[in-house]
Amino acid sequence: MATRPRVGPPGRGSRLPRWFDANRVQGHTRLTLNERWYGTPEFAGAAAGFKALGAGVFTRHVKTADEDPWWPTALPVDADNRPHSARPRTINGIVLQPGESVAGKIIDEAHAEGLKIITYYWDASEKTLADRNPDWVCRKPNRKTPIEHHRRGKHLDLTGPYREVVLARLLELADMGADGFFFDYRHLPREGCWRSALEDAWRAETGSRRRPRPRRGKSPPLGISNSWTSGRARSRRRSPTGATR
């Protein structure tokens, strides 16, 4: 009789932090930076609310969709060699002034209440970067039509230069004191990603422009190929300590 292969414990350095294992029941809120919630007691005091419920850990958004990050971030850089965040930015109707860090306030409030905070960071899309870097946008097999999430914007290719932007952002959050990261959805569109770094790498390695097709009766592969694509997305091994998924 066939049996499932035995799965050993995670390798050294890949274990979840003790505080995570000790708090298997955690809080999660979708409070986002917009005109409905920003400035309300719920937005300003979410950590206190979770503490009152007995939570020791909770997840909170610091980038919900394709809007700019909610803190002064080093990337992208404008034509004057200053960070784009060094000027007023409008996010979902809320104007953030240079130096204003909503994410920093969220993290500080959590720690002031004695809670651990996992920051929800949407890495699949960002309008500012898509507008400036059309070659980062994932496109359909016709190599013209952008692949878009129905509510959160155009997908970006995480296997190319955009990956370095995401890494920089996560390091910034870690420096602010984020205890972990929550990545929602999938990092690349399920149907594929053409006319970007991923297709270039696929062609360089395989010599083929053909779309990988699943065996009959099987579901389509993730991205332009299954395990190959996943390996490309994870090829940068550097990550902040304590990151969780």
GUKOL-383675 format. One record per residue: residue number from 1; residue in one letter; y, z, x of N, C-alpha, C in turn. Coordinates in steps of 0.02 Angstrom, whole numbers, plus 32768, in hexadecimal, padded with zeros to 4 digits. Layout:
<vovos>
VOVO    k  r   n_Y   n_Z   n_X  ca_Y  ca_Z  ca_X   c_Y   c_Z   c_X
VOVO  NUM  A     Y     Z     X     Y     Z     X     Y     Z     X
...
</vovos>
This chain:
<vovos>
VOVO    k  r   n_Y   n_Z   n_X  ca_Y  ca_Z  ca_X   c_Y   c_Z   c_X
VOVO    1  M  7FC4  8000  802A  8000  8000  8000  803E  8000  802C
VOVO    2  A  806C  7FD5  801C  80AA  7FD1  8044  80D5  800E  8038
VOVO    3  T  80F3  8025  806C  8120  805F  8067  8163  804D  8084
VOVO    4  R  8196  8070  806F  81D8  8065  8089  81DB  807F  80D0
VOVO    5  P  81FE  805C  80FD  8204  8075  8142  8229  80B7  8143
VOVO    6  R  8215  80E1  8170  8236  8122  8177  827A  811A  8196
VOVO    7  V  82AB  8137  8177  82F0  8133  8190  8301  8173  81B4
VOVO    8  G  8313  816E  81F2  8323  81A9  821A  8369  81C1  820C
VOVO    9  P  837B  81F9  822A  83BE  8214  8220  83F2  81E8  8241
VOVO   10  P  8430  81EB  822C  8464  81C2  824B  846C  81D2  8295
VOVO   11  G  8481  81A1  82BC  848A  81AB  8303  84C1  81DD  8312
VOVO   12  R  84C0  81F5  834F  84F2  8227  8364  8538  820B  835C
VOVO   13  G  8563  8232  833E  85A8  821C  8334  85B4  81FA  82F1
VOVO   14  S  857E  81ED  82CB  8586  81CA  828C  857B  81F7  8250
VOVO   15  R  8570  8237  825B  8566  8265  8223  85A7  8272  81FD
VOVO   16  L  859F  8282  81BE  85D9  8296  8197  85F1  82DA  81AF
VOVO   17  P  8631  82E6  81AB  864B  8328  81C1  8630  835F  8194
VOVO   18  R  862D  839B  81AE  8610  83D3  8189  8636  83E1  8148
VOVO   19  W  8678  83D9  814A  869E  83E8  810D  868D  83B8  80D5
VOVO   20  F  8678  837B  80E7  8665  834B  80B4  8623  835F  8094
VOVO   21  D  85F2  836F  80BD  85B1  8385  80A3  85B7  83C5  807B
VOVO   22  A  85E6  83EF  808D  85EE  842F  806B  8612  8428  8028
VOVO   23  N  862E  83EC  801B  8654  83E0  7FDD  863C  83A0  7FBC
VOVO   24  R  85FE  83A0  7FA6  85E1  8364  7F89  8600  8352  7F45
VOVO   25  V  861C  8382  7F23  8642  8374  7EE6  868B  8375  7EF9
VOVO   26  Q  86AC  833B  7EF2  86F0  8334  7F0A  871D  8317  7ED3
VOVO   27  G  875E  8321  7EDC  878D  8304  7EAC  87A0  82BD  7EC0
VOVO   28  H  87B7  8298  7E8F  87CF  8253  7E9C  8803  8242  7E67
VOVO   29  T  883B  8229  7E7E  8870  8214  7E50  8887  81CE  7E60
VOVO   30  R  889A  81A9  7E2C  88B5  8165  7E35  8901  8165  7E30
VOVO   31  L  8920  819D  7E37  896A  819E  7E37  8984  816C  7E6A
VOVO   32  T  89AF  8140  7E54  89C8  810C  7E81  8A14  810E  7E84
VOVO   33  L  8A2F  80EE  7EB6  8A77  80EC  7EBF  8A95  80B7  7E91
VOVO   34  N  8AAE  80CD  7E59  8ACF  809F  7E2A  8B00  80C5  7DFF
VOVO   35  E  8B21  80A2  7DD3  8B56  80C1  7DAA  8B3A  80F2  7D77
VOVO   36  R  8AFB  80EB  7D66  8ADD  8119  7D36  8AD1  815E  7D54
VOVO   37  W  8AB8  8160  7D92  8AA1  819F  7DAE  8ACF  81BD  7DE4
VOVO   38  Y  8AF2  8193  7E0A  8B19  81AE  7E41  8B51  81DB  7E27
VOVO   39  G  8B57  8216  7E43  8B8A  8246  7E2E  8B72  8276  7DF9
VOVO   40  T  8B35  826E  7DE1  8B1A  829C  7DAF  8AFA  82D8  7DD1
VOVO   41  P  8AF1  8310  7DAC  8ACF  834A  7DC9  8A87  833A  7DDE
VOVO   42  E  8A67  830D  7DB9  8A22  82FA  7DCB  8A20  82D8  7E0F
VOVO   43  F  8A4F  82AC  7E1C  8A50  8288  7E5B  8A61  82B7  7E95
VOVO   44  A  8A92  82E2  7E8A  8AA9  830E  7EBF  8A79  8348  7ECD
VOVO   45  G  8A52  835C  7E9B  8A28  8398  7EA3  89DF  838D  7E94
VOVO   46  A  89C5  8353  7EA4  897E  8345  7E95  894F  8375  7EB9
VOVO   47  A  895F  8385  7EF8  8933  83B2  7F1E  8930  83F7  7EFE
VOVO   48  A  8969  8410  7EE7  896A  8451  7EC6  8940  844F  7E86
VOVO   49  G  8943  8417  7E63  891B  8410  7E27  88D0  8411  7E36
VOVO   50  F  88BC  83EE  7E6B  8875  83EE  7E7D  885F  8433  7E95
VOVO   51  K  888B  8455  7EBA  887A  8498  7ED1  886E  84C7  7E96
VOVO   52  A  8898  84C0  7E63  8890  84EB  7E28  884E  84DE  7E04
VOVO   53  L  8832  84A2  7E0C  87F2  8491  7DEF  87B7  84A7  7E1B
VOVO   54  G  87C7  84C1  7E57  8792  84D8  7E83  877B  84A6  7EB7
VOVO   55  A  879E  846D  7EBD  878A  843A  7EED  879E  844E  7F34
VOVO   56  G  8776  843A  7F65  8787  8445  7FAB  8799  8404  7FCE
VOVO   57  V  8787  83CC  7FAF  8792  8389  7FCB  87A4  835B  7F91
VOVO   58  F  87D3  832E  7F9E  87E1  82FB  7F6B  87F8  82BA  7F8C
VOVO   59  T  87F2  8285  7F66  8807  8242  7F7D  8846  822E  7F58
VOVO   60  R  8875  8212  7F7E  88B4  81FD  7F5F  88CC  81BB  7F7D
VOVO   61  H  88E9  8190  7F54  8900  814F  7F6A  893C  8155  7F99
VOVO   62  V  893C  812A  7FCE  8977  811F  7FF8  8986  80D4  7FFD
VOVO   63  K  895C  80AC  7FDD  8967  8063  7FD5  8936  804C  7FA1
VOVO   64  T  894F  803B  7F66  8924  802D  7F2D  890D  7FE5  7F29
VOVO   65  A  8938  7FB7  7F3B  8928  7F6F  7F34  894A  7F48  7F6C
VOVO   66  D  896A  7F10  7F5B  8986  7EE5  7F90  89CF  7EF7  7FA0
VOVO   67  E  89E5  7F32  7F8B  8A28  7F48  7F9E  8A2A  7F5F  7FE7
VOVO   68  D  8A66  7F68  8002  8A6D  7F83  8045  8A52  7FCB  8047
VOVO   69  P  8A3D  7FE3  8082  8A29  802A  8089  8A62  8058  8076
VOVO   70  W  8A50  8095  8062  8A82  80C4  8049  8A9E  80F0  8081
VOVO   71  W  8AA3  80D5  80BD  8ABF  80FC  80F5  8ADE  80CB  8127
VOVO   72  P  8B07  80E2  8156  8B24  80B5  8188  8AED  809E  81B9
VOVO   73  T  8AD8  8061  81B3  8AA1  8047  81DC  8ABC  8017  8210
VOVO   74  A  8A9A  8013  8248  8AB2  7FEA  8280  8AAA  7F9F  8274
VOVO   75  L  8A7D  7F8C  8248  8A70  7F46  823B  8A77  7F36  81F1
VOVO   76  P  8A91  7EFA  81E2  8AA4  7EC4  820F  8AEA  7ECF  822D
VOVO   77  V  8AFA  7EA3  825D  8B3B  7EA4  827E  8B63  7E68  8266
VOVO   78  D  8BA4  7E73  8257  8BCF  7E3D  823F  8BEC  7E15  8279
VOVO   79  A  8C13  7DE2  8269  8C2D  7DB4  829B  8C5B  7DD7  82CE
VOVO   80  D  8C78  7E10  82BA  8CA4  7E35  82E8  8C7E  7E67  8313
VOVO   81  N  8C3A  7E61  8313  8C0F  7E8C  833A  8C0E  7ED5  8323
VOVO   82  R  8C25  7EE1  82E7  8C21  7F23  82C9  8BEA  7F23  8294
VOVO   83  P  8BC8  7F5C  828B  8B95  7F5F  8256  8BB3  7F4E  8212
VOVO   84  H  8B8C  7F2C  81EA  8BA2  7F1C  81A7  8BB4  7F5A  817F
VOVO   85  S  8B92  7F92  818E  8B9F  7FD0  816A  8BDF  7FF3  8182
VOVO   86  A  8C02  7FD6  81B3  8C40  7FF4  81CC  8C7C  7FE1  81A1
VOVO   87  R  8C6F  7FC3  8168  8CA3  7FB1  8138  8C8B  7FC5  80F2
VOVO   88  P  8CB7  7FCA  80C2  8CA1  7FDD  807F  8C6B  7FAE  8064
VOVO   89  R  8C38  7FCA  8045  8C02  7FA3  8028  8BF9  7FB9  7FDF
VOVO   90  T  8BEC  7F89  7FB4  8BDF  7F98  7F6E  8B95  7F93  7F60
VOVO   91  I  8B77  7FCA  7F4B  8B2F  7FCC  7F3D  8B25  7FDF  7EF4
VOVO   92  N  8B0E  7FB0  7ECD  8B01  7FBC  7E85  8B3E  7FDA  7E62
VOVO   93  G  8B79  7FC0  7E74  8BB6  7FD7  7E54  8BD6  8014  7E74
VOVO   94  I  8BB6  8031  7EA6  8BD1  806B  7EC9  8BEC  8055  7F0D
VOVO   95  V  8C2A  8066  7F1D  8C48  8053  7F5C  8C3C  808A  7F8F
VOVO   96  L  8C1A  8079  7FC6  8C10  80A7  7FFD  8C42  8098  8033
VOVO   97  Q  8C66  80CA  8049  8C97  80C2  807E  8C74  80C5  80C3
VOVO   98  P  8C94  80A9  80F7  8C76  80AE  813A  8C67  80F6  814C
VOVO   99  G  8C2B  8101  8166  8C17  8144  817A  8BF8  816D  8142
VOVO  100  E  8BFD  8156  8104  8BE1  817C  80CC  8B95  8172  80C9
VOVO  101  S  8B71  81A9  80C9  8B28  81A6  80CA  8B0A  81CB  808E
VOVO  102  V  8AFA  81A5  805B  8AD9  81C3  8021  8A93  81DB  8034
VOVO  103  A  8A70  81B2  805D  8A2D  81C6  8072  8A2F  8207  809A
VOVO  104  G  8A61  820F  80C5  8A67  824C  80EC  8A71  8289  80C1
VOVO  105  K  8A99  8282  808C  8AA5  82BA  805E  8A65  82CC  8039
VOVO  106  I  8A3E  8299  8026  89FF  82A5  8002  89CF  82CC  802F
VOVO  107  I  89C9  82B7  806E  899B  82D8  809D  89B3  831F  80AB
VOVO  108  D  89F4  8327  80B5  8A0F  836A  80C4  8A05  839A  8089
VOVO  109  E  8A0D  8381  804C  8A04  83AC  8012  89BC  83C3  800C
VOVO  110  A  898D  8396  801B  8946  83A9  8019  8937  83E1  804B
VOVO  111  H  894F  83D9  8088  8941  840B  80BB  8966  844D  80AD
VOVO  112  A  89A1  8449  808F  89C5  8486  807D  899E  84AF  804A
VOVO  113  E  8976  848C  8021  894D  84AE  7FEF  8909  84C2  800B
VOVO  114  G  88FC  84B2  804B  88BD  84C3  8069  8884  8494  8059
VOVO  115  L  8894  8457  8043  8861  8426  8030  8859  83EF  8064
VOVO  116  K  881F  83D1  8066  8814  8395  808D  8825  8359  8061
VOVO  117  I  8841  8324  8080  8854  82EA  8059  8836  82AB  8077
VOVO  118  I  8816  8284  804C  87FC  8242  805F  882D  820F  8042
VOVO  119  T  8848  81E5  806D  887B  81B6  8057  885C  8174  8042
VOVO  120  Y  886C  815F  8005  8854  8120  7FE9  8881  80E8  8003
VOVO  121  Y  8863  80BC  802B  8889  8085  8048  8869  8043  8033
VOVO  122  W  888D  801A  800E  8875  7FD9  7FF8  8880  7FA6  8030
VOVO  123  D  884A  7F8E  804D  8850  7F61  8087  8842  7F18  8077
VOVO  124  A  8834  7F08  8038  8820  7EC3  8028  885B  7E93  8024
VOVO  125  S  8898  7EAC  8019  88D1  7E7E  800F  8912  7EA1  801F
VOVO  126  E  8944  7E79  8031  8989  7E91  803B  89B8  7E56  8037
VOVO  127  K  89E3  7E55  8005  8A0E  7E1B  7FF8  8A3B  7E0A  8032
VOVO  128  T  8A5B  7E3B  8050  8A89  7E2E  8087  8A66  7E08  80BF
VOVO  129  L  8A29  7E1D  80D0  8A03  7DFC  8105  89E9  7DB8  80EF
VOVO  130  A  89D4  7DB2  80B2  89BB  7D71  8099  89F3  7D3D  8099
VOVO  131  D  8A2F  7D51  8086  8A67  7D22  8086  8A7A  7D0B  80CC
VOVO  132  R  8A73  7D38  80FD  8A86  7D27  8142  8A4F  7D05  8169
VOVO  133  N  8A11  7D0F  8154  89D8  7CF6  817A  89A6  7CD3  814C
VOVO  134  P  89B7  7C97  8135  898A  7C75  8106  8944  7C67  8123
VOVO  135  D  893F  7C66  8166  88FD  7C5B  8184  88D2  7C99  8183
VOVO  136  W  88ED  7CD2  816C  88C5  7D0E  8164  88A6  7D12  811E
VOVO  137  V  88BB  7CE7  80F2  88A5  7CEA  80AC  8861  7CC9  80A4
VOVO  138  C  8833  7CEC  8082  87F2  7CCF  8072  87FA  7C9A  803B
VOVO  139  R  87DA  7C61  8046  87DF  7C2A  8016  879A  7C15  7FFD
VOVO  140  K  879A  7BF2  7FC6  875C  7BDA  7FA8  8741  7BA1  7FD3
VOVO  141  P  8703  7B89  7FC5  86E5  7B55  7FEF  870E  7B15  7FF5
VOVO  142  N  873D  7B09  7FC5  8768  7ACE  7FCC  879C  7AD8  8002
VOVO  143  R  87A0  7B15  801E  87CD  7B27  8055  8817  7B22  8042
VOVO  144  K  8825  7B22  8002  886A  7B1F  7FEA  887B  7B59  7FBC
VOVO  145  T  884F  7B69  7F8E  885E  7B9B  7F5B  8851  7BE2  7F74
VOVO  146  P  8884  7C0C  7F75  887A  7C52  7F8B  884A  7C76  7F5C
VOVO  147  I  8823  7CA3  7F79  87F8  7CCF  7F51  881F  7D0E  7F42
VOVO  148  E  8827  7D1C  7F01  8851  7D54  7EED  882A  7D87  7EC3
VOVO  149  H  8838  7DC5  7ECE  8821  7DFA  7EA1  884A  7DF4  7E62
VOVO  150  H  882B  7E01  7E29  884E  7DF4  7DEA  888B  7E1F  7DDF
VOVO  151  R  8890  7E57  7E04  88CB  7E83  7DFC  88EC  7E94  7E3E
VOVO  152  R  88CB  7E88  7E77  88E4  7EA5  7EB5  88F3  7E73  7EEC
VOVO  153  G  88FB  7E34  7EDB  8915  7E04  7F0B  88E2  7DDC  7F31
VOVO  154  K  88FB  7DB5  7F61  88D2  7D87  7F88  88A9  7DAC  7FBD
VOVO  155  H  8869  7D9B  7FC1  883F  7DB9  7FF4  8854  7DA3  803A
VOVO  156  L  8852  7DD2  8069  8860  7DC3  80AF  881F  7DCA  80D8
VOVO  157  D  881A  7DA1  810C  87DE  7D9F  8136  87DF  7DDA  8167
VOVO  158  L  87B3  7E0B  815A  87B2  7E47  8183  8791  7E3B  81C7
VOVO  159  T  8774  7E01  81D2  8753  7DF4  8212  8782  7DD6  8246
VOVO  160  G  87C0  7DC5  8232  87F0  7DA6  825F  8827  7DD7  8274
VOVO  161  P  8862  7DBD  8282  889A  7DE8  8298  88AC  7E1F  8267
VOVO  162  Y  889F  7E13  8227  88AF  7E46  81F5  888A  7E88  8203
VOVO  163  R  8850  7E83  8220  8829  7EBF  8231  8851  7EEF  825D
VOVO  164  E  8877  7ED3  828C  889E  7EFE  82B9  88D7  7F21  8294
VOVO  165  V  88F2  7F01  8260  8925  7F21  8238  8907  7F5D  8213
VOVO  166  V  88CC  7F52  81F4  88AB  7F88  81D0  889B  7FC2  8200
VOVO  167  L  8882  7FB2  823A  8872  7FE6  826B  88B1  800F  827D
VOVO  168  A  88E9  7FEC  8288  8927  800E  8299  893C  803C  8260
VOVO  169  R  8934  8026  8222  8947  804E  81E8  891C  808D  81E3
VOVO  170  L  88DB  8085  81EE  88AE  80BF  81EA  88BF  80F2  8221
VOVO  171  L  88D1  80DA  825B  88E4  8108  8291  8925  812C  8280
VOVO  172  E  8952  8109  825F  8991  8129  8249  8981  8161  8216
VOVO  173  L  8955  8152  81E7  8942  8185  81B6  8920  81C1  81D8
VOVO  174  A  88F6  81B2  8209  88D5  81E8  822E  8909  8214  8252
VOVO  175  D  893B  81F3  826E  8970  8218  8290  8998  8244  825F
VOVO  176  M  899C  822E  8221  89BF  8256  81EE  8995  8290  81D6
VOVO  177  G  8954  828F  81E7  8929  82C7  81D4  88F5  82B7  819F
VOVO  178  A  88EE  8277  818D  88BB  8266  815B  8877  827C  8175
VOVO  179  D  8850  829C  8149  880E  82B6  815D  87D7  8282  8156
VOVO  180  G  87E3  824D  8131  87B1  8219  8128  87CF  81DE  8104
VOVO  181  F  87A7  81A9  80FC  87BE  816C  80DB  878D  8158  80A5
VOVO  182  F  87A8  813E  8070  877F  8124  8039  878E  80DA  8032
VOVO  183  F  875A  80B0  803B  8761  8068  8034  873E  8052  7FF4
VOVO  184  D  8763  8036  7FC7  874A  8021  7F86  8736  7FD8  7F88
VOVO  185  Y  8710  7FC3  7F56  8701  7F7C  7F4C  86D9  7F62  7F87
VOVO  186  R  86E2  7F22  7F9A  86C0  7F06  7FD4  86F5  7EED  8005
VOVO  187  H  86E3  7EEC  8045  8715  7EDA  8078  8722  7E8F  807A
VOVO  188  L  86F3  7E67  8063  86FB  7E1E  8060  86E2  7E05  801C
VOVO  189  P  86FF  7DCE  8003  86E9  7DB5  7FC1  86A0  7DA0  7FC3
VOVO  190  R  867C  7DAF  7F8F  8634  7DA1  7F8C  8625  7D57  7F90
VOVO  191  E  8652  7D2E  7F75  8644  7CE7  7F72  8651  7CC2  7FB4
VOVO  192  G  866F  7CE3  7FE5  867A  7CC3  8026  86C1  7CC9  803E
VOVO  193  C  86D0  7CAB  8077  8713  7CAE  8094  871B  7C72  80C2
VOVO  194  W  8740  7C40  80AC  8748  7C02  80D2  8790  7BF9  80EB
VOVO  195  R  8798  7BCE  811E  87D8  7BBD  813C  87FA  7BFB  8159
VOVO  196  S  87D3  7C24  817A  87EC  7C60  819A  87C2  7C6D  81D8
VOVO  197  A  87CE  7CA6  81F8  87AA  7CB7  8236  875E  7CBA  822B
VOVO  198  L  8749  7CCF  81F0  8701  7CD4  81E3  86DF  7C90  81E6
VOVO  199  E  86FE  7C5F  81C5  86E0  7C1B  81C8  86E1  7C00  820F
VOVO  200  D  8718  7C0B  8232  871C  7BF3  8277  86E4  7C10  82A2
VOVO  201  A  86D7  7C51  829A  86A2  7C72  82C0  865D  7C58  82AB
VOVO  202  W  8655  7C4C  826A  8615  7C31  8251  8607  7BEC  826E
VOVO  203  R  863A  7BC2  826E  8631  7B7E  8289  8624  7B7F  82D4
VOVO  204  A  8647  7BAC  82F8  863E  7BB0  8340  85F7  7BC7  8352
VOVO  205  E  85DB  7BF3  8329  8599  7C0E  8339  8560  7BE2  831F
VOVO  206  T  856A  7BC3  82E4  8533  7B9D  82C5  853C  7B52  82CA
VOVO  207  G  857A  7B3B  82D5  8588  7AF4  82D6  8588  7AD4  8291
VOVO  208  S  8589  7AFE  825D  8583  7AE5  8219  85C0  7AF7  81EF
VOVO  209  R  85D4  7AC9  81C3  8608  7AD7  8193  85EB  7AE3  814E
VOVO  210  R  85A9  7ADC  8147  858A  7AE2  8106  858A  7B29  80EE
VOVO  211  R  8592  7B30  80AD  8591  7B71  808E  8549  7B8C  808D
VOVO  212  P  853D  7BC9  80A7  84F9  7BE5  80A4  84E4  7BED  805C
VOVO  213  R  84A7  7BD8  804D  848E  7BDC  8008  8453  7C0C  8005
VOVO  214  P  844F  7C35  7FD0  8417  7C64  7FCA  83D7  7C3F  7FB8
VOVO  215  R  839F  7C61  7FC3  8361  7C45  7FAC  8360  7C44  7F60
VOVO  216  R  833A  7C17  7F43  8339  7C10  7EFB  8328  7C53  7ED9
VOVO  217  G  834F  7C64  7EA8  8344  7CA1  7E83  8363  7CDF  7EA2
VOVO  218  K  8382  7CD7  7EDC  83A1  7D10  7EFE  83ED  7D0F  7EF3
VOVO  219  S  840B  7D49  7EFA  8454  7D4C  7EF2  8475  7D2E  7F2F
VOVO  220  P  84B3  7D15  7F28  84D6  7CF6  7F61  84E4  7D2A  7F97
VOVO  221  P  84E9  7D13  7FD5  84F5  7D42  800C  853C  7D5F  8009
VOVO  222  L  8545  7D97  8029  8587  7DB6  802E  85B0  7D90  8062
VOVO  223  G  85E9  7D75  804C  8613  7D50  807A  85F3  7D0E  808E
VOVO  224  I  8606  7CF5  80C8  85EE  7CB3  80DC  85A6  7CB6  80F4
VOVO  225  S  858D  7CF0  8105  8546  7CFE  810E  853D  7D49  8108
VOVO  226  N  8500  7D60  80FE  84F8  7DA7  80EF  84FE  7DD4  812C
VOVO  227  S  84CA  7DDD  8152  84CE  7E0C  818A  84FD  7DF4  81C1
VOVO  228  W  8503  7DB3  81CA  8530  7D98  81FD  8578  7DAB  81ED
VOVO  229  T  858C  7DA2  81AF  85D0  7DB3  819B  85DD  7DFD  81A2
VOVO  230  S  85AD  7E26  818C  85B5  7E6E  8191  85BE  7E83  81DA
VOVO  231  G  8599  7E63  8207  85A1  7E73  824E  85E4  7E61  8269
VOVO  232  R  8600  7E28  8253  8642  7E14  8269  8677  7E47  8252
VOVO  233  A  8671  7E5E  8214  86A2  7E8D  81F9  86A0  7ED0  821C
VOVO  234  R  8665  7EE2  8237  865D  7F23  8257  865D  7F1F  82A3
VOVO  235  S  866F  7EE6  82BF  8667  7EDD  8307  8696  7F08  832F
VOVO  236  R  86CE  7F1F  8311  86FB  7F4D  8334  86E2  7F94  8327
VOVO  237  R  86C9  7FB6  835A  86A7  7FF6  8350  86D6  8031  8350
VOVO  238  R  8713  8029  8367  8741  8061  836D  8754  8079  8327
VOVO  239  S  8751  80BB  831C  8765  80D6  82DB  877B  811F  82E4
VOVO  240  P  87A9  8136  82B8  87C1  817B  82BE  8788  81AC  82AF
VOVO  241  T  878A  81E6  82CE  8758  8219  82C1  875E  8232  827A
VOVO  242  G  8724  823B  825A  8724  8258  8217  872B  8225  81E0
VOVO  243  A  872B  81E4  81EF  8731  81B2  81BB  86F4  81B3  818F
VOVO  244  T  86FE  81AD  814E  86C7  81AC  811E  86CE  8170  80F2
VOVO  245  R  8696  815D  80D2  8698  8125  80A4  867E  813C  8060
</vovos>
